[in-house]
Amino acid sequence: MPNDQMQPTLRLTTAQAIVKWLANQFIEIDGQEMRLCGGGFGIFGHGNVPCLGEALYQMQDELPLYRGQNEQSMGFAAAGYAKQWLRQRFMFCTASAGPGTSNLVTSAALAHANRLPMLLLCGDTYVTRLPDPVLQQMENFNDPTFGMNDAFKPVARYWDRISHPAQVIQSLPAAIATMLDPGDCGPAFIGLPQDVQGWSYDYPVKFFEKKLHRIRRQAPDTDEIAEAAALLKTAKRPMIIAGGGVQYSRAVRELTDFAEAHQIPVVETIAGRANMLDTHPLNIGPIGVTGSDSANLIAEQADVIVAVGTRLQDFTTGSWTAFAMDAQFISINAARHDAGKHMSLPVVGDAKLALAALGTAAQGYAAPGDWVSDAQSARAKWVAYVAENVKPGNRPNSYAQAIGVVNALCDPRDRIVAAAGGLPAEVTANWRTLDTGTVDVEFGFSCMGYEIAGAWGARIAQAEQEPDQDVISFCGDGSYLMLNSDIYSSVLSGKKLIVLVLDNGGFAVINKLQNNTGNQSFNNLLSDCPTIPKPFAVDFAAHAASMGAVSEKVSNPAELGEAFKRAKASDRTHVIVMEVDPYEGWTTEGHAWWECGTPEVSEDENVRKAHADWESSRVRQRRGV
């Protein structure tokens, strides 16, 4: 019997089927149904405009398409959107075949490292190969099936190339299942050959029916909970490391309840900043290389460490020197891969459910009072240090001073965005959390250029949730020069940002590392580049104004405060520029050791001495796997 008599069908192109199916995927969030896909970011080329572009045009009300300026920044914006929605919703990115698509590799890597959902719908070469080699095709002489899009395989959680229209019936649900899986969440890549995009097929009408998705909450294994509770009850000096997974699980309340019930000090990772308010008595501060003296002090002494929703990367662990050699870890994580790191006792499951179960199993246990009071005393000292560190006039203009000004004037629900360079450390160490879930420091893949693009994506999401709040981006001059065009995007789309450009004359934090490892300043600060005969300052305010932003330059933190008030009152993207000192402005306390490759052999005595000093701390490095 012919297929069209067996069940109703709808004849569509591959591209039309993809877009129609996406538009009918929904999720329930806080009792409200909304589209799972919030729309997309797109730059068209010959590889996606004729077919996918036609399909998106027909569905532009259901799936709004934001015009990007750079494919990499589109991916960063999609990541910022996913973070703001706590991985409950995602955006797609579409790029043409060739360099447009390859520009998204870095974005996919960022999403992969940060466990973020992102759908990449990218042009590909022709399945028929009749016109080969085509414009922008990367030919592999020995394997014609192996192309540039295969580069996404290491940085995608799900990868497929559609070679027949029927394949999307299996591929699309598999991609969504990956992006919504708490343990396997990450980017999904779907390659769309230019001919296949336009081929048609009789799709079952049922395929396009409305689908309501829910994010799975995996209950922890009862034996793992029992074992973890038994270990926790032996602890004399327990500590909780709260990671970004706490927020993605929407388990901030459960974390606080668990800590309070058992009186366990809490420290935060970079991704976990804003899990607890700055004023909470059990919040002992950020941990690790960019952390606080208080958190790192108790980490050195803790005997049982409950790590929740963290992959325990080296900036958290001080390259595994931050803890006592005999410290024992309990790792609560939805991802099995992360739960078992460094000989941890794994509890594989949802953080909200696992914390509740562990709390019940450990009922009656509380940390010794002197341990808690010692941790709180250390925290009080760190709070005093930060208060002095951010104080205007205590030294030349600094990142910390700018952070302090914004911290004092922003609304508690405003979102703070920062990324690679010196600002992640400075924000992590000096920001005093005003409300939970309000800080996004992109240090999972440490991508310069995320600051403005990620803020734009976050603002798109924020406008759907809390339209009266602001997204505030802390951006260095180096990152600004790498990727600034989404200032223009924010103006075009009416999604206001506040961008602070803090200009220290180059890549100052890497210059600091260069000097700290005994090397001479070279090729980081503009003034130290031998190929630059006569350095000159970029007029960042004028540049931002040329893209439609309101902009101004200030000379000191006091002027910054007044400018920030104007930015808050503005209805358009507002850019504030302030020069900061590249040498004297750094936060000098709170740093754990960090493994960095240094030369064993050098003609420079300073380099040899720095190598010896660096290696002297390796004796504290745990050898777990």
C-alpha positions in Angstrom: 0.0 0.0 0.0 1.5 3.5 -0.8 2.8 5.4 2.1 0.4 8.3 1.6 -2.6 6.0 2.2 -1.1 4.6 5.4 -0.8 7.9 7.2 -1.2 11.6 6.4 1.9 13.2 5.0 3.2 16.6 4.2 5.6 17.2 1.4 8.4 19.6 2.5 12.0 20.2 1.8 14.6 19.1 4.3 15.1 22.7 5.4 11.4 23.3 5.8 10.9 20.2 7.8 13.7 21.1 10.2 12.3 24.6 10.8 8.7 23.4 11.1 9.7 20.7 13.6 11.7 23.1 15.7 8.9 25.5 15.9 6.7 22.8 17.5 9.0 21.8 20.3 7.9 23.3 23.7 9.1 23.2 27.3 7.3 24.0 30.6 9.2 26.4 32.8 7.6 27.5 36.1 4.2 26.4 34.9 4.4 28.3 31.6 4.7 26.6 28.2 7.1 28.2 25.8 9.1 27.2 22.7 12.1 25.2 23.5 14.1 27.0 20.8 14.0 30.8 21.3 15.0 31.4 17.7 18.4 31.7 16.1 21.4 33.7 15.0 22.2 33.6 11.3 24.6 34.9 8.7 23.5 33.7 5.2 25.7 32.6 2.4 25.4 30.4 -0.6 25.5 27.3 1.7 22.3 28.2 3.6 20.4 31.1 2.1 18.4 29.5 -0.8 16.9 26.7 1.1 17.2 27.1 4.9 16.8 30.9 4.5 13.5 30.3 2.6 12.3 28.0 5.4 13.2 30.4 8.1 11.5 33.3 6.3 8.2 31.3 6.4 8.5 30.8 10.2 10.1 34.1 11.3 7.3 34.9 13.8 7.7 31.5 15.6 11.5 31.4 15.4 12.9 34.9 15.2 16.3 35.1 13.5 18.8 37.6 14.8 21.3 38.8 12.2 24.8 38.2 13.4 28.0 40.1 12.5 30.4 37.3 13.0 29.7 33.6 13.2 31.9 33.0 16.3 30.1 35.8 18.2 26.7 34.3 17.1 27.8 31.1 18.9 28.9 33.1 22.0 25.5 34.9 22.0 23.7 31.5 21.9 25.8 30.4 24.8 24.9 33.5 26.8 21.3 32.9 26.0 21.5 29.3 27.2 23.2 30.3 30.4 20.6 32.9 31.2 17.8 30.3 30.7 19.7 27.8 32.9 20.0 25.4 29.9 16.2 25.1 29.7 16.0 26.8 26.3 18.5 27.2 23.4 19.1 29.1 20.2 20.3 27.7 16.9 23.1 29.2 14.8 23.2 28.9 11.0 26.2 29.6 8.8 27.1 29.0 5.3 29.4 26.2 4.0 33.1 26.9 4.4 34.6 29.7 6.6 31.2 30.8 7.9 30.8 27.4 9.5 34.4 27.0 10.5 34.1 30.2 12.5 31.7 28.4 14.8 34.2 25.8 15.9 35.4 27.9 18.8 31.8 28.7 19.8 31.0 25.0 19.8 34.1 24.3 22.0 32.9 26.9 24.5 29.5 25.3 24.6 31.0 21.8 25.0 33.4 22.9 27.8 30.5 24.6 29.6 28.0 21.9 29.0 25.6 24.3 27.2 22.9 23.5 24.6 23.3 25.0 21.2 22.1 23.8 17.8 24.3 24.4 14.8 22.6 24.1 11.4 25.5 24.6 8.9 25.9 24.4 5.2 27.8 21.5 3.7 29.1 20.4 0.3 26.9 18.5 -2.1 26.0 14.9 -1.5 25.9 14.1 -5.2 29.4 15.6 -5.7 28.4 16.5 -9.2 29.7 20.1 -9.0 32.8 19.2 -6.9 35.1 20.9 -6.1 32.9 23.8 -5.1 33.6 27.2 -3.7 35.0 27.0 -0.1 35.2 23.2 -0.2 38.1 21.6 1.8 39.1 18.6 -0.3 40.6 15.5 1.3 42.5 13.7 -1.4 42.1 10.3 0.2 38.6 10.5 1.7 35.9 12.5 -0.2 33.5 12.0 2.7 35.8 13.8 5.1 35.3 17.6 5.1 35.6 20.7 7.1 32.5 20.0 9.1 34.1 16.9 10.5 36.1 19.4 12.6 33.1 19.7 14.8 33.1 16.1 16.0 35.5 16.7 18.9 33.5 19.8 20.1 29.9 18.5 19.6 28.0 16.2 21.9 25.9 15.2 18.9 27.0 15.2 15.2 25.2 14.3 12.0 25.3 15.0 8.3 22.0 14.8 6.6 22.4 12.9 3.3 18.6 12.2 2.8 15.6 14.2 3.8 14.1 11.3 5.8 17.1 11.3 8.2 15.8 14.4 10.1 13.0 12.3 11.5 15.6 10.5 13.6 18.3 13.2 13.8 16.4 16.1 15.2 14.9 14.2 18.2 18.3 12.8 19.0 19.9 16.3 18.9 17.2 17.6 21.3 17.6 14.7 23.6 21.3 15.4 23.8 20.9 19.1 24.4 18.4 18.5 27.2 20.2 15.7 28.9 21.7 17.0 32.2 24.7 14.7 32.0 25.4 14.9 28.3 24.4 18.5 27.6 26.3 20.3 24.9 26.2 21.5 21.3 24.5 19.5 18.6 25.8 19.9 15.1 23.8 19.1 11.9 25.5 19.4 8.6 23.2 20.3 5.8 24.5 19.6 2.2 23.3 22.3 -0.1 21.5 19.9 -2.4 19.8 17.9 0.3 18.5 21.1 2.0 16.2 21.6 -1.0 15.2 18.0 -1.6 11.7 17.2 -0.7 10.1 14.2 1.1 6.6 13.1 2.3 7.0 13.6 6.0 4.4 12.1 8.4 2.1 14.8 9.7 2.5 13.3 13.1 6.2 14.3 13.1 5.2 17.9 13.4 2.7 17.6 16.2 3.4 19.8 19.3 5.9 18.1 21.6 6.2 19.2 25.3 9.7 18.4 26.6 10.9 18.0 30.2 14.4 18.0 31.5 15.1 14.7 33.2 16.0 14.8 36.9 18.0 11.6 37.6 17.5 10.3 41.1 20.8 9.3 42.8 21.5 5.7 43.5 20.5 4.8 47.1 23.7 2.9 47.8 25.8 5.9 46.6 23.8 8.2 48.9 24.3 5.9 51.8 28.0 5.6 51.3 28.3 9.4 50.9 26.3 10.0 54.1 28.5 7.5 56.0 31.6 9.4 54.8 30.2 12.8 55.5 29.3 11.8 59.1 33.0 11.1 59.8 34.0 14.6 58.8 35.7 16.9 61.3 36.3 19.7 58.8 33.7 19.4 55.9 33.4 21.8 53.0 31.1 22.2 50.1 32.3 23.3 46.6 29.3 24.7 44.8 29.6 24.7 41.0 27.6 26.0 38.0 25.6 22.7 38.0 23.8 23.9 41.2 22.2 26.7 39.2 21.4 24.5 36.1 19.6 22.0 38.4 17.8 25.0 40.0 19.1 23.7 43.3 20.3 27.0 44.9 17.6 26.7 47.6 18.5 23.0 48.3 22.2 23.9 48.5 21.5 26.5 51.1 19.2 24.3 53.1 21.7 21.5 53.1 24.5 23.7 54.2 22.4 25.3 56.9 21.1 22.0 58.2 24.6 20.5 58.6 26.4 23.8 59.2 28.9 23.1 56.4 31.0 26.0 54.9 30.4 26.6 51.2 32.9 27.9 48.6 32.1 28.7 45.0 33.7 27.9 41.7 33.9 30.5 38.9 30.9 29.0 37.2 29.2 28.7 40.6 29.5 32.4 41.6 26.2 33.7 42.8 25.0 30.4 44.2 24.9 32.1 47.6 24.5 35.7 48.6 27.6 37.5 49.7 26.2 38.1 53.1 25.2 34.4 53.9 27.2 33.3 57.0 28.2 30.0 55.4 29.5 31.6 52.2 33.3 31.5 52.7 34.1 32.9 49.2 35.4 31.8 45.8 37.9 29.0 45.7 41.0 28.4 43.6 43.5 30.3 41.4 41.1 33.2 41.1 39.7 32.7 44.5 39.9 34.1 48.1 42.2 33.6 51.0 39.3 32.4 53.1 38.1 29.7 50.7 41.6 28.4 49.9 42.5 28.4 53.6 39.7 26.0 54.5 40.2 24.0 51.4 43.8 23.2 52.6 42.4 21.9 55.9 39.1 20.2 54.9 38.9 16.4 55.4 35.7 15.7 53.5 34.7 17.8 50.5 31.3 17.7 48.9 31.7 18.9 45.3 28.3 19.7 43.8 27.8 20.4 40.1 31.4 21.1 39.2 33.9 19.4 36.9 36.8 20.4 39.2 38.9 22.1 36.6 42.3 23.4 37.4 41.3 27.0 38.4 39.1 25.5 41.0 41.6 22.9 42.3 44.7 25.0 42.1 45.9 22.3 39.6 45.1 19.9 42.5 47.3 21.6 45.1 44.4 23.3 46.9 43.5 20.3 49.1 45.1 18.1 51.7 46.6 14.9 50.3 44.2 12.8 52.4 41.1 14.8 51.8 38.2 12.7 50.6 35.8 13.9 47.9 32.1 13.3 47.4 31.1 14.4 43.9 27.5 15.0 43.2 27.0 15.4 39.4 24.5 14.6 36.7 27.4 13.5 34.5 29.2 10.3 35.4 32.4 11.6 33.8 32.6 14.4 36.3 31.3 12.6 39.3 34.3 10.1 39.4 37.2 12.5 39.1 40.2 12.3 41.4 39.1 9.2 43.2 35.9 10.9 44.3 33.1 8.9 45.9 30.6 9.5 43.1 26.9 10.4 43.5 25.6 10.4 39.9 22.3 12.3 39.8 20.5 15.6 39.8 21.8 18.1 42.4 18.4 19.1 43.7 17.4 15.4 44.4 20.9 14.3 45.5 21.3 17.1 48.1 17.9 16.4 49.5 18.6 12.7 49.7 22.0 13.2 51.2 20.6 15.6 53.7 18.1 13.1 54.9 20.6 10.3 55.0 23.0 12.5 57.1 20.3 13.7 59.4 21.7 14.7 62.8 25.2 15.4 61.6 26.6 19.0 61.9 30.1 20.2 61.4 32.0 21.1 64.6 31.3 24.7 65.7 35.0 25.7 65.9 35.5 24.7 62.3 32.6 26.8 61.2 33.7 29.8 63.3 37.3 29.6 62.0 36.0 29.6 58.4 33.8 32.6 59.1 36.7 34.5 60.7 38.7 33.9 57.6 35.8 35.1 55.5 35.5 38.3 57.5 39.2 39.0 56.8 38.6 38.5 53.1 35.6 40.7 53.1 37.7 43.5 54.7 40.4 43.0 52.1 37.9 43.2 49.2 36.4 46.4 50.7 39.8 48.0 50.7 40.7 46.5 47.3 37.8 48.0 45.5 38.0 51.4 47.3 38.6 54.3 44.8 41.8 56.2 45.3 43.7 53.4 47.1 46.0 53.1 44.0 45.9 53.9 40.3 42.7 53.0 38.4 42.1 49.3 38.6 39.7 46.6 37.5 38.8 46.1 41.2 37.8 49.7 41.6 35.6 49.6 38.6 34.0 46.4 39.9 33.4 48.0 43.2 31.7 51.0 41.6 29.3 48.9 39.6 28.6 46.5 42.5 27.5 49.5 44.6 25.2 51.0 42.0 23.7 48.1 40.0 20.3 46.5 40.7 20.5 43.1 42.5 19.0 41.3 39.5 21.3 42.9 36.9 23.4 40.3 35.2 27.2 40.6 35.2 29.2 39.1 32.3 33.0 38.8 32.0 35.3 36.4 30.2 39.0 35.7 29.5 41.9 37.9 30.4 42.3 39.6 33.7 38.7 40.3 34.4 37.5 36.8 35.3 39.9 36.7 38.2 39.0 40.2 39.3 35.3 39.7 39.1 35.4 36.3 40.8 37.5 37.6 43.7 35.9 41.0 44.2 32.2 40.8 43.2 29.9 40.7 46.1 26.8 38.7 45.1 23.6 40.7 45.5 21.2 38.0 44.2 21.6 34.4 43.1 22.2 33.5 39.5 23.3 36.9 38.4 27.0 36.3 37.5 28.3 34.8 34.2 32.1 34.6 34.2 33.0 32.6 31.1 36.1 30.7 32.2 35.1 27.2 31.1 36.8 27.6 27.7 38.2 31.1 28.6 37.2 32.8 25.3 38.2 36.4 24.8 35.4 38.0 22.8 32.6 36.4 24.7 32.1 39.5 26.9 29.9 41.5 24.5 28.5 38.7 22.3 27.6 36.6 25.3 26.0 39.6 27.0 23.9 40.2 23.9 22.6 36.7 24.0 22.0 37.0 27.7 20.1 40.2 27.2 17.8 38.6 24.5 17.0 35.9 27.1 16.7 38.4 30.0 14.2 40.5 28.0 12.0 37.4 27.9 12.2 37.0 31.7 13.1 40.3 33.5 12.9 43.1 30.8 13.5 45.9 33.3 16.9 44.6 34.3 20.3 45.2 32.7 23.1 43.1 31.4 26.5 44.6 32.3 29.6 43.5 30.5 33.1 44.0 31.9 35.4 44.0 28.8 39.1 44.5 28.5 40.6 46.4 25.6 42.2 43.3 24.2 38.8 41.4 24.1 37.1 44.5 22.7 39.5 44.6 19.8 39.0 40.9 19.2 35.2 41.0 19.0 33.1 44.1 19.4 30.6 44.0 16.6 27.7 42.9 18.8 27.5 46.4 20.2 26.1 47.1 16.7 23.9 43.9 17.1 22.5 45.1 20.4 21.7 48.5 19.0 20.0 47.0 15.9 17.9 44.6 17.9 17.0 47.0 20.6 18.6 44.9 23.3 20.4 47.4 25.5 23.7 46.5 27.1 25.9 48.4 29.5 29.5 47.7 28.4 32.5 48.8 30.5 35.7 48.9 28.5 38.7 48.9 30.8 41.7 49.8 28.8 45.1 48.7 30.2 47.1 49.0 26.9 47.2 45.4 25.7 47.0 41.9 27.1 48.1 43.0 30.5 47.2 39.8 32.5 49.4 37.7 30.2 52.1 40.3 30.5 51.8 39.8 34.3 52.1 36.0 33.8 55.1 36.6 31.5 56.8 38.7 34.2 55.9 36.3 37.0 57.6 33.4 35.1 60.8 35.5 34.9 60.3 36.6 31.3 60.7 40.2 30.0 57.6 42.0 28.8 57.3 41.1 25.1 54.4 41.3 22.6 51.6 41.7 25.1 51.4 45.3 26.1 51.4 47.6 23.0 54.3 49.4 24.4 56.4 46.2 24.5 55.8 45.1 20.9 59.0 45.6 18.8 57.0 45.5 15.6 54.9 48.5 16.7 57.1 51.6 16.0 54.8 54.1 17.6 51.9 52.8 19.7 48.7 54.9 19.9 45.6 54.6 21.9 42.3 53.5 20.4 39.4 55.8 20.9 37.0 53.1 22.1 34.3 55.6 22.9 34.3 57.0 19.4 34.4 53.5 17.9 31.4 52.4 20.0 29.5 55.5 19.1 30.1 54.8 15.4 28.1 51.5 16.0 25.1 53.5 17.4 25.9 53.2 21.1 25.8 56.0 23.6 29.4 56.2 24.7 31.7 58.2 27.0 35.2 58.1 28.4 35.8 58.7 32.1 39.1 59.4 34.0 38.5 57.8 37.4 36.1 55.7 39.4 34.1 58.7 40.7 33.4 59.7 37.1 32.7 56.1 36.3 30.0 56.0 38.9 28.2 59.0 37.5 28.5 57.6 34.0 27.1 54.3 35.2 24.0 56.1 36.5 23.5 57.6 33.1 23.9 54.2 31.5 21.3 52.7 33.8 18.9 55.5 32.8 19.6 55.1 29.1 17.3 53.2 26.8 20.2 52.3 24.4 23.4 50.4 24.7 25.8 52.5 26.7 29.6 52.1 26.6 31.8 53.5 29.3 35.6 53.6 28.8 38.2 54.0 31.5 41.9 53.5 31.4 43.3 51.2 34.2 46.9 50.6 35.3 48.5 47.4 33.7 50.9 46.9 36.6 49.7 48.1 39.9 46.0 47.4 39.8 45.8 43.7 40.3 44.2 41.8 43.2 47.3 40.3 44.8 45.7 38.0 47.5 43.6 34.9 47.3 45.5 33.0 44.6 46.1 29.2 44.7 49.0 27.7 42.8 48.4 27.0 39.2 50.4 24.7 37.0 52.0 26.6 34.1 54.7 25.2 31.9 58.0 27.0 32.5 61.4 26.5 30.8 63.7 24.0 32.5 66.7 25.5 30.7 67.2 29.2 30.0 70.1 31.7 29.6 68.1 34.1 31.8 68.7 33.8 35.5 65.2 35.2 36.3 63.6 32.5 34.2 65.6 29.8 35.9 64.7 31.1 39.3 61.0 31.4 38.4 61.0 27.8 37.2 62.5 26.6 40.5 60.0 28.6 42.5 57.1 27.3 40.4 58.2 23.7 40.7 58.7 23.9 44.4 54.9 23.8 44.9 54.4 20.6 43.0 55.0 18.5 46.1 51.5 19.5 47.2 49.9 18.2 43.9 47.5 15.3 44.4 48.2 12.3 42.1 44.6 11.2 41.7 43.2 10.4 38.3 
